[in-house]
Amino acid sequence: MNNMQVVGFSEYTAQGRGLATALGVPYAEAEIHIFPDGERKLRLSAPLAAHVVFCRSLNNPDHNLIELLLAAGSARDNNTQHLTLITPYLAYMRQDIAFHPSEAISQRIIGALLAQTFDAVITVDAHLHRIDHLSQAIPLPHTINLSATRAMGEFIARECPEALLLGPDGESEQWVGDVASTGRTLALAARQARDAGAAATHCLVTHGLFVGDALAQLKDAGIDKVWSTDSVPHASNCIALSGLLADAVKQITHP
């Protein structure tokens, strides 16, 4: 991986460093100053490699996206030739159709913006409801939507070898893992499992957003343990995705 580096962000340091280690390349972190009015000032460590891999999820979408755009622009201004975005949790994919007149189709708009900014985008278990491939949302030659299924399956086999896998909705059937935001669908599934005689219930998700009182909802529903991948930083993280992501970067750079 000559002339490549990973650039990360403060809330995602562990994941960024893990990816850099898996790739065998240097790691640097973007410096961000927030002005009183909320504007961001960003600085990248110089010199930059010819291929910069930005590593950051979009769980805090508006701030994180703006900072990524600033970082990408700075890298381009300093002669970086190739920009890859590693964003294990990709926001703004839910709204893929206009349900009301003049409603913004955020998947299309944000996807086009990412395609204009980066040369490649790699994510994990993106919310692609009405399309078959990530490139339909982000029109680039190199777009990869990875699945955490294997890593999650291996974890379950170690922790709960006798487990019965339940998904909270029909869409989760393809991987029996999901995005946990409010936690209400997962809580309902847990209650139904308890009512059906389950001795214990656990929750394993790819993207642990857990907004508001989501964790309390899960605990109240009788869920004993909550696990997640490290796509979104959270105390429940127990599955690192660095190896999976590094393999995808290698696939792009050495097809």
C-alpha beads as a LAMMPS data file, in Angstrom:
LAMMPS data file: protein, C-alpha beads

255 atoms
254 bonds

1 atom types
1 bond types

-500.0 500.0 xlo xhi
-500.0 500.0 ylo yhi
-500.0 500.0 zlo zhi

Masses

1 110.0

Atoms # bond

1 1 1 0.000 0.000 0.000
2 1 1 2.592 2.537 -1.107
3 1 1 1.697 6.216 -0.875
4 1 1 -1.579 5.657 0.993
5 1 1 -2.693 6.933 4.389
6 1 1 -5.800 6.781 6.555
7 1 1 -7.222 10.057 7.878
8 1 1 -9.582 9.773 10.814
9 1 1 -11.555 11.947 13.206
10 1 1 -11.462 12.293 16.979
11 1 1 -14.677 10.394 17.800
12 1 1 -13.627 7.603 15.417
13 1 1 -9.956 7.264 16.353
14 1 1 -10.025 3.586 17.329
15 1 1 -11.712 2.577 14.079
16 1 1 -9.414 4.756 11.967
17 1 1 -6.284 3.413 13.624
18 1 1 -7.599 -0.136 13.310
19 1 1 -8.128 0.326 9.579
20 1 1 -4.655 1.838 9.125
21 1 1 -3.091 -1.094 11.001
22 1 1 -5.020 -3.605 8.887
23 1 1 -3.816 -1.872 5.718
24 1 1 -0.267 -1.340 6.983
25 1 1 -0.344 2.400 6.238
26 1 1 0.158 5.574 8.320
27 1 1 -2.668 7.165 10.284
28 1 1 -3.312 10.867 10.763
29 1 1 -6.197 12.745 12.333
30 1 1 -8.026 15.801 11.085
31 1 1 -7.819 18.818 13.373
32 1 1 -11.174 20.550 13.817
33 1 1 -11.964 23.851 15.509
34 1 1 -15.569 24.832 16.122
35 1 1 -16.339 28.547 16.148
36 1 1 -18.971 29.995 18.523
37 1 1 -21.499 30.165 15.666
38 1 1 -21.044 26.460 14.927
39 1 1 -18.894 26.803 11.815
40 1 1 -15.997 24.384 11.417
41 1 1 -12.345 25.054 10.627
42 1 1 -10.445 21.947 9.530
43 1 1 -6.781 21.211 8.992
44 1 1 -5.091 18.067 7.675
45 1 1 -1.565 17.079 8.599
46 1 1 0.917 17.642 5.771
47 1 1 2.273 16.168 3.622
48 1 1 -0.641 14.094 2.353
49 1 1 -0.318 10.808 0.501
50 1 1 -1.411 10.422 -3.100
51 1 1 -4.261 8.164 -1.905
52 1 1 -6.106 9.322 1.209
53 1 1 -8.654 7.027 2.855
54 1 1 -11.076 8.936 5.073
55 1 1 -12.572 6.785 7.817
56 1 1 -15.725 8.062 9.488
57 1 1 -19.345 7.010 9.954
58 1 1 -22.213 9.415 9.370
59 1 1 -24.127 8.693 12.572
60 1 1 -24.037 12.427 13.355
61 1 1 -24.824 13.142 9.730
62 1 1 -24.911 16.897 9.324
63 1 1 -21.748 17.773 11.275
64 1 1 -19.829 14.694 10.132
65 1 1 -20.721 15.185 6.487
66 1 1 -19.754 18.858 6.426
67 1 1 -16.399 18.060 8.048
68 1 1 -15.787 15.264 5.533
69 1 1 -16.494 17.644 2.664
70 1 1 -14.039 20.172 4.105
71 1 1 -11.426 17.450 4.556
72 1 1 -11.881 16.145 1.022
73 1 1 -11.624 19.660 -0.433
74 1 1 -8.445 20.316 1.523
75 1 1 -6.921 17.048 0.312
76 1 1 -7.748 17.894 -3.309
77 1 1 -6.249 21.370 -2.883
78 1 1 -3.037 19.722 -1.660
79 1 1 -2.675 17.447 -4.688
80 1 1 -4.113 14.213 -3.347
81 1 1 -4.960 12.158 -6.416
82 1 1 -7.400 9.593 -5.041
83 1 1 -9.953 9.916 -2.231
84 1 1 -11.683 6.896 -0.735
85 1 1 -14.438 7.285 1.833
86 1 1 -14.868 4.495 4.374
87 1 1 -18.189 5.212 6.077
88 1 1 -19.490 2.053 7.772
89 1 1 -22.759 3.769 8.657
90 1 1 -24.043 5.695 5.637
91 1 1 -26.751 8.218 6.466
92 1 1 -29.477 9.690 4.236
93 1 1 -30.237 6.399 2.475
94 1 1 -33.773 5.944 3.898
95 1 1 -35.509 8.663 1.864
96 1 1 -35.260 7.038 -1.571
97 1 1 -38.559 8.256 -3.004
98 1 1 -40.739 11.375 -2.794
99 1 1 -43.873 10.485 -0.842
100 1 1 -45.272 14.036 -1.142
101 1 1 -44.954 16.760 -3.797
102 1 1 -41.610 18.613 -3.762
103 1 1 -40.181 16.297 -1.085
104 1 1 -36.394 15.979 -1.276
105 1 1 -35.098 12.520 -2.208
106 1 1 -32.120 12.627 0.124
107 1 1 -30.616 9.337 -1.069
108 1 1 -30.238 10.720 -4.583
109 1 1 -29.050 14.174 -3.485
110 1 1 -26.494 13.051 -0.904
111 1 1 -25.405 10.183 -3.141
112 1 1 -24.641 12.602 -5.978
113 1 1 -22.721 14.858 -3.576
114 1 1 -20.562 11.955 -2.384
115 1 1 -19.939 10.891 -5.988
116 1 1 -18.725 14.395 -6.831
117 1 1 -16.417 14.471 -3.817
118 1 1 -14.845 11.003 -3.594
119 1 1 -13.426 8.471 -6.037
120 1 1 -14.675 5.457 -4.075
121 1 1 -17.169 4.869 -1.264
122 1 1 -17.244 1.802 0.985
123 1 1 -19.988 1.196 3.542
124 1 1 -21.545 -1.646 5.537
125 1 1 -25.143 -2.876 5.392
126 1 1 -26.489 0.311 3.828
127 1 1 -30.236 0.934 3.861
128 1 1 -30.989 0.136 0.200
129 1 1 -34.699 -0.564 0.106
130 1 1 -35.744 0.072 -3.498
131 1 1 -32.415 -0.312 -5.294
132 1 1 -30.156 -3.302 -5.877
133 1 1 -26.682 -1.761 -5.731
134 1 1 -25.016 1.109 -3.914
135 1 1 -23.864 2.578 -7.238
136 1 1 -27.505 3.394 -8.005
137 1 1 -27.446 5.801 -5.058
138 1 1 -23.815 6.906 -5.398
139 1 1 -22.939 6.917 -9.112
140 1 1 -19.273 5.901 -8.976
141 1 1 -17.316 3.048 -10.581
142 1 1 -16.092 1.979 -7.139
143 1 1 -18.883 1.638 -4.577
144 1 1 -18.969 -1.295 -2.178
145 1 1 -21.753 -2.186 0.249
146 1 1 -20.253 -4.773 2.573
147 1 1 -22.143 -7.088 4.890
148 1 1 -21.247 -7.670 8.525
149 1 1 -23.184 -10.950 8.474
150 1 1 -20.166 -13.262 8.603
151 1 1 -18.496 -11.390 11.472
152 1 1 -21.768 -11.234 13.393
153 1 1 -22.467 -14.906 12.741
154 1 1 -19.048 -15.889 14.050
155 1 1 -19.655 -13.784 17.160
156 1 1 -23.034 -15.422 17.801
157 1 1 -21.521 -18.884 17.304
158 1 1 -19.004 -18.106 20.051
159 1 1 -21.337 -16.357 22.477
160 1 1 -24.669 -18.144 21.972
161 1 1 -24.177 -21.334 19.942
162 1 1 -27.755 -22.488 20.624
163 1 1 -29.362 -19.169 19.708
164 1 1 -32.472 -18.765 17.560
165 1 1 -32.055 -15.707 15.318
166 1 1 -34.989 -13.307 15.038
167 1 1 -35.217 -10.179 12.908
168 1 1 -37.289 -7.143 13.963
169 1 1 -38.801 -6.641 10.500
170 1 1 -39.116 -8.213 7.070
171 1 1 -36.170 -6.347 5.578
172 1 1 -33.803 -7.711 8.220
173 1 1 -34.497 -11.276 7.063
174 1 1 -31.615 -11.092 4.590
175 1 1 -29.042 -10.599 7.369
176 1 1 -30.975 -10.790 10.662
177 1 1 -29.183 -7.673 11.825
178 1 1 -30.450 -4.116 11.644
179 1 1 -30.056 -0.465 12.513
180 1 1 -30.994 0.182 16.136
181 1 1 -32.142 3.788 16.407
182 1 1 -35.155 4.113 18.710
183 1 1 -35.052 0.412 19.620
184 1 1 -38.840 0.022 19.568
185 1 1 -39.089 -2.691 16.906
186 1 1 -36.319 -4.639 18.615
187 1 1 -38.062 -4.245 21.971
188 1 1 -41.321 -5.564 20.501
189 1 1 -39.517 -8.586 19.049
190 1 1 -37.869 -9.243 22.421
191 1 1 -41.194 -9.108 24.282
192 1 1 -42.755 -11.529 21.824
193 1 1 -39.787 -13.878 22.206
194 1 1 -40.156 -13.781 25.988
195 1 1 -43.890 -14.418 25.710
196 1 1 -43.114 -17.418 23.523
197 1 1 -40.912 -18.916 26.225
198 1 1 -37.400 -17.633 25.496
199 1 1 -35.184 -18.021 28.568
200 1 1 -32.947 -15.117 27.502
201 1 1 -32.972 -12.490 24.761
202 1 1 -30.012 -10.598 23.377
203 1 1 -29.713 -7.898 20.720
204 1 1 -27.005 -7.794 18.036
205 1 1 -27.051 -4.999 15.445
206 1 1 -24.748 -3.707 12.770
207 1 1 -25.310 -0.013 13.488
208 1 1 -25.943 0.826 17.137
209 1 1 -27.343 4.356 16.975
210 1 1 -29.421 3.970 20.176
211 1 1 -30.850 7.504 20.147
212 1 1 -32.792 8.903 23.095
213 1 1 -34.013 6.232 25.485
214 1 1 -33.425 3.344 23.063
215 1 1 -31.260 1.352 25.475
216 1 1 -33.778 1.796 28.278
217 1 1 -36.513 0.547 25.927
218 1 1 -34.485 -2.578 25.204
219 1 1 -33.762 -3.238 28.866
220 1 1 -37.426 -2.733 29.774
221 1 1 -38.348 -5.283 27.094
222 1 1 -36.211 -7.875 28.857
223 1 1 -33.157 -7.861 26.603
224 1 1 -30.221 -9.174 28.597
225 1 1 -27.238 -8.144 26.459
226 1 1 -26.843 -5.570 23.685
227 1 1 -24.055 -6.010 21.127
228 1 1 -23.059 -4.060 18.021
229 1 1 -20.290 -3.737 15.466
230 1 1 -17.989 -0.727 15.777
231 1 1 -19.549 1.004 12.757
232 1 1 -20.938 3.573 15.215
233 1 1 -18.929 4.255 18.405
234 1 1 -20.870 2.908 21.383
235 1 1 -20.261 1.031 24.633
236 1 1 -21.947 -2.025 23.079
237 1 1 -19.290 -2.368 20.346
238 1 1 -17.881 -5.896 20.310
239 1 1 -17.182 -6.644 16.631
240 1 1 -14.410 -4.747 14.836
241 1 1 -14.916 -4.165 11.121
242 1 1 -11.344 -3.077 10.299
243 1 1 -10.363 -6.334 8.582
244 1 1 -13.513 -6.393 6.448
245 1 1 -13.018 -2.755 5.425
246 1 1 -9.310 -3.202 4.703
247 1 1 -10.065 -6.097 2.357
248 1 1 -12.476 -3.853 0.438
249 1 1 -9.841 -1.123 0.087
250 1 1 -7.404 -3.704 -1.263
251 1 1 -10.072 -4.866 -3.718
252 1 1 -10.275 -1.331 -5.135
253 1 1 -6.536 -0.676 -5.229
254 1 1 -5.540 -4.151 -6.466
255 1 1 -8.541 -5.540 -8.375

Bonds

1 1 1 2
2 1 2 3
3 1 3 4
4 1 4 5
5 1 5 6
6 1 6 7
7 1 7 8
8 1 8 9
9 1 9 10
10 1 10 11
11 1 11 12
12 1 12 13
13 1 13 14
14 1 14 15
15 1 15 16
16 1 16 17
17 1 17 18
18 1 18 19
19 1 19 20
20 1 20 21
21 1 21 22
22 1 22 23
23 1 23 24
24 1 24 25
25 1 25 26
26 1 26 27
27 1 27 28
28 1 28 29
29 1 29 30
30 1 30 31
31 1 31 32
32 1 32 33
33 1 33 34
34 1 34 35
35 1 35 36
36 1 36 37
37 1 37 38
38 1 38 39
39 1 39 40
40 1 40 41
41 1 41 42
42 1 42 43
43 1 43 44
44 1 44 45
45 1 45 46
46 1 46 47
47 1 47 48
48 1 48 49
49 1 49 50
50 1 50 51
51 1 51 52
52 1 52 53
53 1 53 54
54 1 54 55
55 1 55 56
56 1 56 57
57 1 57 58
58 1 58 59
59 1 59 60
60 1 60 61
61 1 61 62
62 1 62 63
63 1 63 64
64 1 64 65
65 1 65 66
66 1 66 67
67 1 67 68
68 1 68 69
69 1 69 70
70 1 70 71
71 1 71 72
72 1 72 73
73 1 73 74
74 1 74 75
75 1 75 76
76 1 76 77
77 1 77 78
78 1 78 79
79 1 79 80
80 1 80 81
81 1 81 82
82 1 82 83
83 1 83 84
84 1 84 85
85 1 85 86
86 1 86 87
87 1 87 88
88 1 88 89
89 1 89 90
90 1 90 91
91 1 91 92
92 1 92 93
93 1 93 94
94 1 94 95
95 1 95 96
96 1 96 97
97 1 97 98
98 1 98 99
99 1 99 100
100 1 100 101
101 1 101 102
102 1 102 103
103 1 103 104
104 1 104 105
105 1 105 106
106 1 106 107
107 1 107 108
108 1 108 109
109 1 109 110
110 1 110 111
111 1 111 112
112 1 112 113
113 1 113 114
114 1 114 115
115 1 115 116
116 1 116 117
117 1 117 118
118 1 118 119
119 1 119 120
120 1 120 121
121 1 121 122
122 1 122 123
123 1 123 124
124 1 124 125
125 1 125 126
126 1 126 127
127 1 127 128
128 1 128 129
129 1 129 130
130 1 130 131
131 1 131 132
132 1 132 133
133 1 133 134
134 1 134 135
135 1 135 136
136 1 136 137
137 1 137 138
138 1 138 139
139 1 139 140
140 1 140 141
141 1 141 142
142 1 142 143
143 1 143 144
144 1 144 145
145 1 145 146
146 1 146 147
147 1 147 148
148 1 148 149
149 1 149 150
150 1 150 151
151 1 151 152
152 1 152 153
153 1 153 154
154 1 154 155
155 1 155 156
156 1 156 157
157 1 157 158
158 1 158 159
159 1 159 160
160 1 160 161
161 1 161 162
162 1 162 163
163 1 163 164
164 1 164 165
165 1 165 166
166 1 166 167
167 1 167 168
168 1 168 169
169 1 169 170
170 1 170 171
171 1 171 172
172 1 172 173
173 1 173 174
174 1 174 175
175 1 175 176
176 1 176 177
177 1 177 178
178 1 178 179
179 1 179 180
180 1 180 181
181 1 181 182
182 1 182 183
183 1 183 184
184 1 184 185
185 1 185 186
186 1 186 187
187 1 187 188
188 1 188 189
189 1 189 190
190 1 190 191
191 1 191 192
192 1 192 193
193 1 193 194
194 1 194 195
195 1 195 196
196 1 196 197
197 1 197 198
198 1 198 199
199 1 199 200
200 1 200 201
201 1 201 202
202 1 202 203
203 1 203 204
204 1 204 205
205 1 205 206
206 1 206 207
207 1 207 208
208 1 208 209
209 1 209 210
210 1 210 211
211 1 211 212
212 1 212 213
213 1 213 214
214 1 214 215
215 1 215 216
216 1 216 217
217 1 217 218
218 1 218 219
219 1 219 220
220 1 220 221
221 1 221 222
222 1 222 223
223 1 223 224
224 1 224 225
225 1 225 226
226 1 226 227
227 1 227 228
228 1 228 229
229 1 229 230
230 1 230 231
231 1 231 232
232 1 232 233
233 1 233 234
234 1 234 235
235 1 235 236
236 1 236 237
237 1 237 238
238 1 238 239
239 1 239 240
240 1 240 241
241 1 241 242
242 1 242 243
243 1 243 244
244 1 244 245
245 1 245 246
246 1 246 247
247 1 247 248
248 1 248 249
249 1 249 250
250 1 250 251
251 1 251 252
252 1 252 253
253 1 253 254
254 1 254 255
